[in-house]
Amino acid sequence: MAINFYRKNAWWLSTGLLLNFASSFGQTYFIALSAGGIRAEFGLSNGEWGGIYTVATIMSAATLILIGRFADTVALVRLAVIVFVIYALAALLMMNANSIIMLGLAIYGLRFCGQGMMGLLSMTAMARWFAANRARAVAITVLGFPLGEALFPFVAVQIQSVGDWRTVWGFAAAFVGFVVLPVAFILLRQGRTPQNEGGGDSAVGMGGRHWTRGEVLRHWAFYALLPGVLAAPFIGTCAMFHQVHIAAVHNFDLRVMALAFPVYAAISVVSSLTAGSVIDRIGPTRVLPFMVLPLGVGVAALALPGGVWIWFIVLIGIAMSQGIAVTMMGALWPTLYGTRSIGSVKAILSASMVAATAIGPGITGYIIDAGVNFPQQALFMSAYCLAMSLLFAVVAPRLRAELPARVAAQAA
């Protein structure tokens, strides 16, 4: 059954997977690998570097709110090609940055295109193309994230060993422009809805209807869910952004730390696939309370004394929660609010997540400058995850009560 699903929908699943894979160069874990060289060349402290990253990322989040709505009205192939071109140009700007302004603009473009638009386009497409197997489809396409996480840190480290951080961004620009863009154009030409999936505008949300973005923003559930939804991107981004600082605090070898990323990728894959299958069977609201628990356990390990194995535990916890969360987010919002305006709704959510990843490095960077290292901050982050799990346990039954009978029966 599952094999037939993957085979019949391979074209569309590959499209979503490629978009997520291509987001890698705009993700924090990849940009952070250049942090040492950038800080040294521009004379930046942890807080100053984090502040530049924060401002650029918040600007990208604001732009995402304005531009993201076009995912509901512009053909996916046209919008994706435009975004890929801007993405490659941003990587070129990063390679040639010779001032703080150029550096900030490059990060802005990378964050907007990479972390913002790539994921938005992928998730919007999956929400529209799939209904009965939506979580399973999302679980496959989000494998693009761990594939990038497994491949590109290793590649970047190898490039920096023979060049410098600028050489890495030359590679990124070439990869986007000459590899990803042509493949994406071929895949996206077949932009139709897969058959027998009940996609498009037929999948209604709570109250048996489609919700507009304004209605979502006035609904209690959005604000009850948002603090917990932002936990994984906020904490995961902070940990990866400050990995050089963490290595200095614990005296870890960065080369050994890099070996944890393939493990992170593998755990993320398993978590995502497992979550997809479970969510399609019992519904997203029943899985919701467990989403950030592994993250809380993993990040707490940073406060422990010990060797570099601590970093492996941290990334395993992050990977488990992010694997669950990214699949959950692809299934939960269409289930709650329908699919007609899902691009606009996801633009708000994506922008919120981008803003969280922007604020995190800046805040934690300045706290580090104030004398509280990141491993000490991790205990508070762990407690926050536990609090969000308890909140989700309270909220989930209320959400199920508002779902249409067909969907509620699935989650019963």
N, C-alpha and C positions, 0 to 999 in steps of 0.2 A: 504493500500500500504506500509506504513512505517512499520507496524507490521509484514507483510510478509517478508519484507527485513531483519528485525532484527531476525526473527525466522529462516529463511533459512541460515543466515550467522552467527548465534550465536556462533558457534565453533571458527571461525576466529576472530570475534569481541572480544570474551572472551580472546583469546590469546594476542591480542594487549592491552586490558585493564589490564591484569595481568602484562605485562611487565612495563607498566606505573605506576601501583600501587606499584610494587616492587622497583621502582626508589626512593621511599620516603626516605630511609636511606642515600642516597647520595645527597639529596637536602639540600639547605642551611637552610630552616626553621627547619629541624630536627637536623642538626648538631649544629645550633645556640642555641638550647635548652641546650646544654652542655657547652656553652661558659663561664658561670659564674664559674662553677666548674673547668674547664680546666684552665682558667686564674688565678684563686686563687691557684690551685695546682702547676702550672708551673711558677707563678709570672710574667704574661704577661700583658702589657698594651693593650688598644684597638688597637693601631697601630701595635704592635708586633703580637698580635693574628691575626689581619687582614692580616699582611704581610705573616705569615706562611700559612694562608688559600689561599692567592693569589698565592704564589709560587707553592703550591701543586696543585691548580686547573689549573694553566697555564701548568704545566707538564702533567696533565691529558688531557688537550686540545690538546697538541702536540702529545701525544700518540694516541688520537682519530683520528687524521688526518692519521696517519700511519696504524692503525688497522681497521678503519672504512670501508676501501675499501673491506675488507673481507665479508662485508654484501652482496656484489654483487656476490661473488664466493663460499662461504662456506654455507652449509646447515644451515638453521636458528636454528634447534634443536641442532646441534652440537655446534654452536657458542654461543648460549644462555646458554647451560649447563656449558661451560667453564667459561663464564662471571659470572654466578651465584656462582660457586665455589670460584672464586677470590673475589667476593663480600662478601661472608660469612667470608673468611679469613681476609679481610680488617676490618670487624667489630670486629673480634676477636683481631686483632692487636690494634685497637682503645681501646678496653676494657683493654688491658694489657700494654698500652704505658707507659713507665717510663722515656722517654727522648724526647727532641724536635724532634730528627730525627725519632723516632718511631711514634710520633704524626703526623709529616708531611707525612710519608709514608702511614699511615692509612688514612689520609684525601685524599691523592692522589688516593688510591685504591677505596675509597668510591665515590669520585667525578667521576673517570673514569668509573666505573661500573654503578653507580646509575644515576647520571645526564647525563652522556655521552652515554654509550652503550645501556642502557635499552630503552631510548627514540628513539635512532637511529634504533634499531632493530624493534621497534613497527611501527615507521613511514615508514620505508623502506618496511615492510610487507604490510601495508595498501596501499602504493603507487602502489605496484605491484599487489595486489589482487583486487583492486577496481579502477574503472574509472568513470562511470556515477554517482555513489553514493559515490565517494571518500571522499568528505567533510563530508557527513553524517556518514560514517564509522569512520573517524578520530574523529568526535565529540563524538562518543560512546566510542572509545578506550581511549581517553584522560580523560574520567571520572575517570580513575585510579588515575590521579594526585589529584583531589580534594577529592577522597575517602581516599587516604593516608593522605592528609592534614587535613581532618576532624578527622581521627582516631588516627594517631600516635602522634601528640602533646599531646593529652589528655592522651594517654597511657604512654608516656614518663614522663609527670608531675607526674602521679600516681606512677610510678616506682621510680622516684627520691624522692618521699615523704617517701618511706620506705627503699630506698637504696641510691645510688649516681649516678653520671653520668656514671660511669663504668658499673653499673648494667644495665643501658639502652642499652649499646652496647652489652652486653651479650645476652639480649633479641633479639636485631636486628640480631645477628649472628645466633641464634637458629631459628628465624622466617624464615630467608632466606634459611637456610640449611635444615630444617625439614618440612617446610610448602610450601614455594614458589617453591623451586626447584622440588619437586615431582609433584606438580600440573602443573608446566610449562612443564615438560617432557611429561606428559600425553597429554596436549593440543597441544604441538608442533609436536607430532608424525604425526599428520594429516596435513602435510605441503603442501597442494595443493592450486591451485587457485580456488576460488568459481566460479561457473558457471555463464555465461551470464553477466559478468561484464566488459568484454573488458580490463582485466588487462594485466599483463605481459609486453611484449615489444610493444604492439599495440598502446599505448597512446603516441603520439608524442607531441613535444613542439613547440615553436616558429619556424617559417619557415617550418613547416611540417616535422620536423626531430627530432632525438634524439641528445642531446648534451653531449659531454664528459666533464669531470671535467676541463680540460685545457681550453676548449672553454668557459665554464661558467665563469671561472676566468678572461677571456679576454673580457667579454661582459659588456657593460656599465650598464645594469640593475642590475647586482649583487652588484655593488658599490653604486648605487643610492638607493637600497632597504636596504642594510645592516645596515646603521646607525639607521634607524627607527625600523628595526626588532630587534635590540639589546636593544632597550629602555626598553621593558617590563622585560626581564631577568635581565638587569643591575639594574634598579631602584627597582624592586620587591625584588631582592636578597639583595640589600643594606638595604632596610627597614626591612626585616625579620632578617638579620644578626645582625643589631644593635637594635633589639627590647628591649633588656635589657637596653641599653643606652637611648633609647627613653622613656622607663618607668621611668628612673631616672630623665630625663630632665623635663618630664611632671608630675612626681609623680603619675604614673599609677600603679595599682596593677597588677602584672604579671598574677595572677590567673584569673582576670577578662579579661585581654588581651587574654588569651588562649581561652576564650569563643567566641572570634571573628572568630576563625578558622573554626568552623562549618558553620558560616554565609558565610565566604569566600568560603568554599567548595560549598555551595548551589548556590551562585551567579555564581561561575565558571561553575558549571554544566549547569545552565540555559543559560548562555552566550555561552557556547560551543555548546549546542544543537541548539540554535537559529541561531548561526553563520553557523553551518553546513547546516541547511535547506536553509538559505538565499544564501550561497555561491554556493550550487548546482543549485539554480534557476537562479542567475544573474551573477555568476562568481566571483572569488576571487579579481580581480582588482577593482571592484566597491565597495567592502567593505573595501579595503585597507586604504583609507584616514581616516576612523573612528576608526581604530584599537587601537591607543594609546591615544585617547582623554579622555576616562574614567580614565586612569592611571594618566594623567596630572592633572585632577580635584582632584582625590583622594589624591595624594601625596602632593598637595598644602595645604590640610587640616592640615597637620602636623605643619604648621607655625601658625595655629590659637591657641589662648588660649582656655582652656576648659578642660572638664573631659575626661574619658577614651573612651567616645563615638567617639572621634576623631580617635582613632585607628580602630574602626569599619568602619568609612568612608574611611580611608586609604586602608584597606583590601578589601572593596567592590570595590573601584576603580581599585585596582590591579587585583582583581578577574575578573572583567568585561573585562579588556584588555587582560589578560592572557588567559581567556576562548576563546576570539575571536582569539588571536594570535596563540595559539597552533593548533586550527582548520585551521586557515588560512595557517600556514606553512606546514601543511600536504597536503593541496590542491594546494597552489600557485606554489611551485617549480616543481612538476610533470607537472602542466599545462604549465609552461614556458619552461621547459627544457626536457620534456619527462621522460620515466621511465627506459630506458635501463641501465643507469649509475647512477640511483637515489641514490644508497647507497653511492657512492663516493661523489656525490654532497652534500648529507645530512651530510656526515662526516665533510666536510668543514664548513657547516652552524652550525652543532652541536658544533664543536670545537670553532667556533667564539662566540657562545652563552656561552659556558663554560668559555672561556677566559674573556668575559664581566662580568660574575658572579665572576670571580677570581679577576679581576682588581678592581671592584666596592668596595668590603669590604676593600681592602687594601688602596685605595685612600681615601675613605671617613673616614676610621679609622684614618689615619694620619692627615686629615683635622680636625677631632674631637680633636686629641691630640694638634693641633695648636690653638684650642680655638673656632672653628666654629662648633657648634653642628649640629646634623643631621637635626632637624626640620628647621634650617636656610638654610641648603643646599638644602632642598626639593623645595624651590621656584625656584631655577635654573633648577632643574630636571623637574618641571612642564612646564617651558618655553621651554625646549628642546622638550617635547612631542608636544607642539603646533607647533613648527617649523617643526617637522617630519610629522605631519599631513598635513601641507601645501605642503611639498615636495612630499608626496604621491599623493596628489591631482593633481600635475603637471605631475608626472611620469606615473600614471595609464593609461591615454589615449594613450600614446606612446606604452605601453605594449600591450594593446588591438589591436593596429594597426599591431603588428607583429605576432599575434596568427593565427593559421590555421582558415579557414573560419568556420568550424564546431564549434570550441570553441568560436570564436569571435561572432558568432550569438547567442550563449548562453548568452554572456555578453552584448548583445546589448540592 
